[in-house]
Amino acid sequence: MSQRPDRITIDPDDHYADCIGRTEDGRQFILTTPFEPATRRQPGCEYIALYLFDADGALLDAQIDSLGPRDQVDAQQHRAIRQARLHALGAIEHRRVQVAPFAVEQFGTTFGLVARAPEDEDDLWAVEMQPGNYMAFFEPWDSGVYDT
């Protein structure tokens, strides 16, 4: 049976992990775009989230901006917020990060790299980027890769 991870490794890529790395002072960061999918009852919501971690991977801060439903997102506003979040970090290096799973509540929603326990004896631990579950991590936790 797998065990709950202490740290998740994420390698930069050209997809969901295109903006991860370290700041000049050694903090780690993940800048990402979580979302709540639209349903018949809910319009959904798009977000920009900047997660900051200390050098050891413990969460320091979560800065989350709500952009509204996908079909109403202003692309210029999205780019401006993303650029402002990046600029505020100062000098950065895009590189592998190793961070602890975490969850924060904002806008009535759970955000973060949320650990999910096995539901039965054949199931495995997973860590999912929420909301949206658009990045899912499984053992080995230090592989740097994720499923979409």
Salt bridges, closest charged atoms under 4 A:
ASP11 OD1 - ARG96 NE 2.54
ASP18 OD2 - ARG82 NH2 3.36
ASP25 OD1 - ARG27 NE 3.05
GLU46 OE2 - ARG70 NE 2.85
ASP65 OD2 - ARG85 NH2 2.97
ASP123 OD2 - ARG116 NH1 3.63
GLU128 OE2 - ARG116 NE 2.73
